[in-house]
Every structure is written in structure tokens, then in C-alpha cells.
Amino acid sequence: AAISDGLKTNNSLQEIDMSYNEITSEGARYISEAIQINTSLHTLDLDHNSINDRLSFNMTVLSAVHHNHTLQELTLLNVMGDDERQVTSEVDKINNERTRQGISTLTCYWW
């Protein structure tokens, strides 16, 4: 919660690597809340966190990205098969919205 509180108020941080931090599903909710408010972050890496429900984690974060127009690069947890198709579909929706609004598109990775 402390990091997410910092992300909510920090207006100069542009890149943060939160990979390998044992972030939980609850942590994903806190990070998502911060992403919705933060207006300076351009790059966020959340890869390699020990989450059992990777799809839920990724979709929670992506739902917040709909409200954030400054994030340009996002690395999520690895998903495959139907889960990968859902994540791809959500990223496409975000980028379609951004294109219509004239905002830079989101580059999203998961491996």
C-alpha cells in the first residue's frame, strides 16, 4: 500500500520496475488505484510476481489503464491460450480508445 500511495502523489517518476516483488492480488488492486491517479508514469513492469490467478491480476491492472493516458509501456504477467486472447483483446480496446482520443498507444508485453 505504501508504494501505491507514493505512486498516487508522485508527479515526477516516469519508470518503475516492480517485477520480482511477490506482489499479491491485493497489491494489484492498490497498484491499479494508483495507476488511475498517476499522471507521470510512462513505463511499469509487473512481470515475475507470484500470482496464482494471472489473468485476474492482468485484467485488474488493465482496467486501471483505461483511466491513465500517460502510461505507454506495460509489462504484465505471462499468460497463454484463452487468457492471452483476453489480455490481447483488452489491450486492443485501450489502444482503440487512445487512437480515437489522439493519445499515444500502449505497448504491452507478457512473456
N, CA, C and O of each residue as an XYZ file, in Angstrom:
444
protein
N       0.826     -1.187      0.000
C       0.000      0.000      0.000
C       0.871      1.252      0.000
O       0.479      2.270     -0.570
N       2.033      1.197      0.622
C       2.901      2.374      0.696
C       3.385      2.791     -0.690
O       3.413      3.981     -1.005
N       3.763      1.826     -1.513
C       4.225      2.161     -2.861
C       3.087      2.747     -3.682
O       3.284      3.712     -4.420
N       1.901      2.168     -3.556
C       0.778      2.702     -4.330
C       0.418      4.111     -3.868
O       0.040      4.949     -4.687
N       0.528      4.381     -2.575
C       0.287      5.744     -2.075
C       1.302      6.709     -2.682
O       0.958      7.831     -3.055
N       2.542      6.267     -2.775
C       3.575      7.096     -3.381
C       3.315      7.345     -4.858
O       3.540      8.451     -5.349
N       2.841      6.327     -5.571
C       2.532      6.484     -6.990
C       1.376      7.459     -7.214
O       1.328      8.157     -8.227
N       0.453      7.496     -6.264
C      -0.693      8.395     -6.392
C      -0.260      9.861     -6.334
O      -0.854     10.711     -6.998
N       0.766     10.156     -5.546
C       1.143     11.546     -5.315
C       2.405     11.976     -6.066
O       2.651     13.174     -6.212
N       3.195     11.036     -6.537
C       4.445     11.383     -7.208
C       4.153     11.870     -8.627
O       3.485     11.180     -9.397
N       4.646     13.043     -8.966
C       4.401     13.562    -10.311
C       5.677     13.688    -11.139
O       5.694     14.383    -12.155
N       6.738     13.021    -10.710
C       7.977     13.077    -11.484
C       8.492     11.692    -11.890
O       9.262     11.587    -12.846
N       8.092     10.647    -11.198
C       8.541      9.290    -11.526
C       7.964      8.868    -12.873
O       6.752      8.919    -13.082
N       8.834      8.453    -13.779
C       8.381      8.074    -15.112
C       8.477      6.582    -15.385
O       7.796      6.075    -16.276
N       9.312      5.869    -14.632
C       9.501      4.442    -14.882
C       9.687      3.729    -13.552
O      10.420      4.191    -12.678
N       8.998      2.577    -13.414
C       9.183      1.783    -12.203
C       9.135      0.300    -12.562
O       8.258     -0.154    -13.296
N      10.091     -0.430    -12.030
C      10.175     -1.877    -12.232
C       9.767     -2.545    -10.925
O      10.510     -2.513     -9.944
N       8.603     -3.139    -10.918
C       8.085     -3.812     -9.728
C       8.083     -5.329     -9.930
O       7.355     -6.047     -9.244
N       8.888     -5.810    -10.860
C       8.975     -7.244    -11.085
C       9.732     -7.908     -9.928
O      10.517     -7.263     -9.233
N       9.484     -9.188     -9.738
C      10.140     -9.982     -8.692
C       9.896     -9.426     -7.285
O      10.802     -9.449     -6.451
N       8.697     -8.933     -7.013
C       8.402     -8.335     -5.717
C       7.319     -9.062     -4.922
O       6.842     -8.542     -3.914
N       6.932    -10.239     -5.358
C       5.910    -11.011     -4.643
C       4.617    -10.212     -4.451
O       3.969    -10.309     -3.409
N       4.255     -9.434     -5.451
C       3.016     -8.660     -5.393
C       1.842     -9.631     -5.416
O       1.819    -10.571     -6.210
N       0.884     -9.403     -4.551
C      -0.303    -10.261     -4.444
C      -1.456     -9.665     -5.252
O      -1.335     -8.579     -5.819
N      -2.573    -10.391     -5.295
C      -3.779     -9.870     -5.951
C      -4.240     -8.579     -5.282
O      -4.694     -7.652     -5.953
N      -4.120     -8.524     -3.957
C      -4.469     -7.309     -3.226
C      -3.546     -6.164     -3.642
O      -3.984     -5.026     -3.810
N      -2.283     -6.481     -3.802
C      -1.324     -5.482     -4.267
C      -1.674     -4.958     -5.649
O      -1.489     -3.776     -5.937
N      -2.181     -5.842     -6.507
C      -2.607     -5.419     -7.849
C      -3.724     -4.391     -7.761
O      -3.766     -3.446     -8.549
N      -4.624     -4.569     -6.810
C      -5.713     -3.590     -6.632
C      -5.153     -2.233     -6.212
O      -5.575     -1.198     -6.727
N      -4.208     -2.239     -5.282
C      -3.594     -0.980     -4.838
C      -2.857     -0.288     -5.991
O      -2.972      0.923     -6.178
N      -2.106     -1.074     -6.753
C      -1.367     -0.516     -7.884
C      -2.346      0.046     -8.912
O      -2.104      1.108     -9.486
N      -3.450     -0.665     -9.146
C      -4.457     -0.207    -10.101
C      -5.062      1.120     -9.681
O      -5.278      2.000    -10.515
N      -5.336      1.265     -8.395
C      -5.856      2.540     -7.890
C      -4.857      3.666     -8.155
O      -5.237      4.769     -8.548
N      -3.586      3.372     -7.935
C      -2.547      4.390     -8.139
C      -2.398      4.740     -9.615
O      -2.206      5.907     -9.957
N      -2.484      3.743    -10.489
C      -2.346      3.975    -11.924
C      -3.434      4.917    -12.424
O      -3.190      5.742    -13.304
N      -4.615      4.795    -11.875
C      -5.721      5.645    -12.314
C      -5.467      7.118    -11.995
O      -5.977      7.999    -12.688
N      -4.690      7.388    -10.961
C      -4.444      8.749    -10.498
C      -3.136      9.325    -11.029
O      -3.061     10.514    -11.337
N      -2.109      8.491    -11.138
C      -0.781      8.949    -11.529
C      -0.788      9.526    -12.943
O      -1.385      8.945    -13.850
N      -0.128     10.662    -13.131
C      -0.082     11.301    -14.453
C       1.330     11.449    -15.007
O       1.528     12.132    -16.012
N       2.311     10.820    -14.370
C       3.684     10.963    -14.855
C       4.313      9.645    -15.311
O       5.278      9.656    -16.074
N       3.786      8.531    -14.859
C       4.387      7.226    -15.135
C       4.234      6.859    -16.616
O       3.133      6.900    -17.165
N       5.353      6.502    -17.250
C       5.348      6.101    -18.653
C       5.581      4.603    -18.813
O       5.079      3.992    -19.757
N       6.347      4.004    -17.885
C       6.727      2.592    -18.010
C       6.530      1.896    -16.670
O       6.984      2.379    -15.633
N       5.844      0.748    -16.705
C       5.597     -0.044    -15.500
C       5.832     -1.511    -15.806
O       5.251     -2.050    -16.748
N       6.679     -2.163    -15.019
C       6.984     -3.587    -15.187
C       6.485     -4.340    -13.961
O       6.948     -4.105    -12.845
N       5.534     -5.248    -14.180
C       4.951     -6.059    -13.099
C       5.228     -7.545    -13.291
O       4.618     -8.376    -12.618
N       6.126     -7.887    -14.187
C       6.401     -9.284    -14.518
C       7.024    -10.034    -13.344
O       7.576     -9.426    -12.426
N       6.929    -11.346    -13.386
C       7.555    -12.255    -12.421
C       7.119    -12.001    -10.976
O       7.952    -11.930    -10.072
N       5.826    -11.867    -10.771
C       5.273    -11.825     -9.425
C       4.466    -13.098     -9.217
O       3.854    -13.608    -10.156
N       4.463    -13.606     -8.011
C       3.873    -14.923     -7.717
C       2.371    -14.826     -7.505
O       1.893    -14.786     -6.371
N       1.643    -14.788     -8.594
C       0.190    -14.695     -8.550
C      -0.382    -15.991     -9.129
O       0.019    -16.423    -10.210
N      -1.302    -16.596     -8.419
C      -1.943    -17.805     -8.944
C      -2.884    -17.486    -10.097
O      -2.875    -18.180    -11.113
N      -3.694    -16.444     -9.950
C      -4.646    -16.079    -10.997
C      -4.069    -14.933    -11.816
O      -4.390    -13.764    -11.601
N      -3.218    -15.297    -12.749
C      -2.513    -14.297    -13.553
C      -3.467    -13.472    -14.410
O      -3.272    -12.268    -14.576
N      -4.495    -14.116    -14.954
C      -5.440    -13.386    -15.798
C      -6.147    -12.301    -14.998
O      -6.263    -11.165    -15.459
N      -6.613    -12.636    -13.818
C      -7.305    -11.672    -12.980
C      -6.382    -10.497    -12.644
O      -6.795     -9.340    -12.715
N      -5.142    -10.798    -12.282
C      -4.152     -9.766    -11.979
C      -3.991     -8.828    -13.173
O      -4.087     -7.610    -13.026
N      -3.745     -9.399    -14.359
C      -3.526     -8.598    -15.556
C      -4.750     -7.750    -15.901
O      -4.619     -6.579    -16.257
N      -5.935     -8.343    -15.794
C      -7.153     -7.613    -16.147
C      -7.435     -6.490    -15.142
O      -7.947     -5.438    -15.523
N      -7.108     -6.704    -13.870
C      -7.262     -5.647    -12.864
C      -6.383     -4.456    -13.222
O      -6.835     -3.311    -13.179
N      -5.149     -4.718    -13.569
C      -4.219     -3.642    -13.943
C      -4.690     -2.963    -15.231
O      -4.684     -1.735    -15.324
N      -5.096     -3.755    -16.220
C      -5.527     -3.166    -17.490
C      -6.787     -2.318    -17.333
O      -6.951     -1.320    -18.034
N      -7.669     -2.703    -16.431
C      -8.879     -1.891    -16.233
C      -8.504     -0.494    -15.744
O      -9.173      0.483    -16.081
N      -7.456     -0.399    -14.965
C      -6.994      0.903    -14.481
C      -6.340      1.710    -15.596
O      -6.422      2.938    -15.607
N      -5.696      1.030    -16.527
C      -5.003      1.715    -17.614
C      -5.994      2.469    -18.508
O      -5.615      3.445    -19.156
N      -7.242      2.034    -18.551
C      -8.269      2.758    -19.314
C      -8.367      4.212    -18.844
O      -8.721      5.094    -19.626
N      -8.056      4.461    -17.574
C      -8.175      5.794    -16.986
C      -6.853      6.557    -16.976
O      -6.812      7.721    -16.578
N      -5.782      5.914    -17.407
C      -4.456      6.538    -17.386
C      -4.005      6.760    -18.814
O      -3.880      5.804    -19.580
N      -3.757      8.010    -19.184
C      -3.390      8.310    -20.559
C      -1.906      8.582    -20.733
O      -1.465      8.898    -21.837
N      -1.127      8.465    -19.663
C       0.311      8.723    -19.780
C       1.134      7.440    -19.851
O       2.242      7.457    -20.386
N       0.620      6.330    -19.324
C       1.360      5.065    -19.348
C       1.485      4.600    -20.795
O       0.488      4.475    -21.507
N       2.719      4.345    -21.221
C       2.974      3.971    -22.613
C       3.520      2.561    -22.767
O       3.387      1.954    -23.829
N       4.138      2.033    -21.704
C       4.710      0.690    -21.787
C       4.415     -0.063    -20.503
O       4.692      0.421    -19.405
N       3.850     -1.249    -20.653
C       3.422     -2.053    -19.510
C       3.837     -3.501    -19.718
O       3.561     -4.087    -20.765
N       4.500     -4.078    -18.721
C       4.840     -5.498    -18.764
C       4.018     -6.194    -17.693
O       4.097     -5.865    -16.510
N       3.220     -7.172    -18.139
C       2.324     -7.922    -17.261
C       2.865     -9.319    -17.008
O       3.950     -9.672    -17.468
N       2.094    -10.108    -16.269
C       2.450    -11.499    -16.020
C       2.200    -12.337    -17.271
O       1.308    -12.027    -18.062
N       2.974    -13.380    -17.447
C       2.837    -14.267    -18.592
C       1.499    -15.003    -18.555
O       1.131    -15.591    -17.538
N       0.781    -14.964    -19.669
C      -0.446    -15.731    -19.829
C      -0.421    -16.396    -21.197
O       0.264    -15.935    -22.110
N      -1.180    -17.496    -21.333
C      -1.199    -18.237    -22.591
C      -2.627    -18.642    -22.926
O      -3.518    -18.566    -22.080
N      -2.837    -19.071    -24.163
C      -4.122    -19.613    -24.586
C      -5.250    -18.604    -24.517
O      -5.094    -17.458    -24.938
N      -6.399    -19.034    -23.980
C      -7.568    -18.156    -23.876
C      -7.273    -16.921    -23.032
O      -7.764    -15.833    -23.331
N      -6.475    -17.082    -21.982
C      -6.116    -15.935    -21.142
C      -5.357    -14.891    -21.955
O      -5.590    -13.690    -21.814
N      -4.454    -15.355    -22.800
C      -3.691    -14.429    -23.639
C      -4.621    -13.686    -24.595
O      -4.449    -12.489    -24.823
N      -5.601    -14.388    -25.151
C      -6.552    -13.742    -26.059
C      -7.352    -12.656    -25.336
O      -7.630    -11.606    -25.914
N      -7.722    -12.900    -24.082
C      -8.464    -11.898    -23.310
C      -7.604    -10.663    -23.047
O      -8.078     -9.535    -23.178
N      -6.357    -10.874    -22.681
C      -5.451     -9.748    -22.430
C      -5.229     -8.963    -23.729
O      -5.266     -7.733    -23.724
N      -5.002     -9.663    -24.824
C      -4.805     -9.014    -26.123
C      -6.022     -8.176    -26.494
O      -5.885     -7.045    -26.962
N      -7.196     -8.725    -26.289
C      -8.438     -8.019    -26.593
C      -8.564     -6.739    -25.767
O      -8.979     -5.700    -26.282
N      -8.205     -6.818    -24.482
C      -8.301     -5.643    -23.610
C      -7.293     -4.568    -24.017
O      -7.619     -3.381    -24.011
N      -6.087     -4.969    -24.366
C      -5.074     -4.017    -24.832
C      -5.552     -3.364    -26.134
O      -5.365     -2.162    -26.327
N      -6.157     -4.136    -27.011
C      -6.699     -3.579    -28.255
C      -7.779     -2.534    -27.964
O      -7.817     -1.487    -28.611
N      -8.650     -2.809    -27.001
C      -9.691     -1.843    -26.629
C      -9.066     -0.538    -26.126
O      -9.488      0.555    -26.506
N      -8.061     -0.675    -25.271
C      -7.372      0.509    -24.737
C      -6.771      1.323    -25.880
O      -6.913      2.545    -25.923
N      -6.102      0.640    -26.800
C      -5.438      1.350    -27.889
C      -6.436      1.957    -28.874
O      -6.170      3.015    -29.444
N      -7.568      1.310    -29.079
C      -8.604      1.897    -29.932
C      -9.136      3.182    -29.308
O      -9.337      4.178    -30.004
N      -9.367      3.160    -27.986
C      -9.818      4.364    -27.286
C      -8.778      5.476    -27.406
O      -9.111      6.626    -27.695
N      -7.519      5.117    -27.179
C      -6.444      6.113    -27.231
C      -6.294      6.699    -28.632
O      -6.071      7.900    -28.783
N      -6.414      5.869    -29.639
C      -6.310      6.348    -31.017
C      -7.430      7.340    -31.319
O      -7.186      8.386    -31.920
N      -8.654      7.019    -30.908
C      -9.787      7.926    -31.129
C      -9.574      9.267    -30.417
O     -10.018     10.309    -30.898
N      -8.888      9.229    -29.264
C      -8.672     10.440    -28.476
C      -7.368     11.161    -28.836
O      -7.073     12.219    -28.280
N      -6.588     10.592    -29.764
C      -5.331     11.210    -30.156
C      -4.237     11.080    -29.111
O      -3.349     11.928    -29.024
N      -4.302     10.014    -28.315
C      -3.340      9.761    -27.235
C      -2.396      8.641    -27.670
O      -2.797      7.741    -28.408
N      -1.150      8.693    -27.216
C      -0.182      7.640    -27.541
C      -0.706      6.277    -27.127
O      -1.290      6.119    -26.055
N      -0.490      5.292    -27.996
C      -0.963      3.943    -27.696
C      -0.085      3.268    -26.648
O       1.028      3.714    -26.367
N      -0.600      2.199    -26.085
C       0.074      1.424    -25.051
C       0.790      0.236    -25.675
O       0.190     -0.531    -26.428
N       2.066      0.086    -25.364
C       2.804     -1.112    -25.743
C       2.775     -2.028    -24.534
O       3.199     -1.641    -23.445
N       2.282     -3.230    -24.720
C       2.097     -4.147    -23.605
C       2.795     -5.469    -23.892
O       2.670     -6.029    -24.980
N       3.530     -5.957    -22.900
C       4.266     -7.222    -23.026
C       3.796     -8.202    -21.964
O       3.431     -7.804    -20.858
N       3.807     -9.449    -22.294
C       3.679    -10.518    -21.315
C       4.397    -11.718    -21.904
O       4.122    -12.129    -23.032
N       5.299    -12.265    -21.149
C       6.077    -13.431    -21.596
C       6.411    -14.333    -20.476
O       7.061    -15.358    -20.681
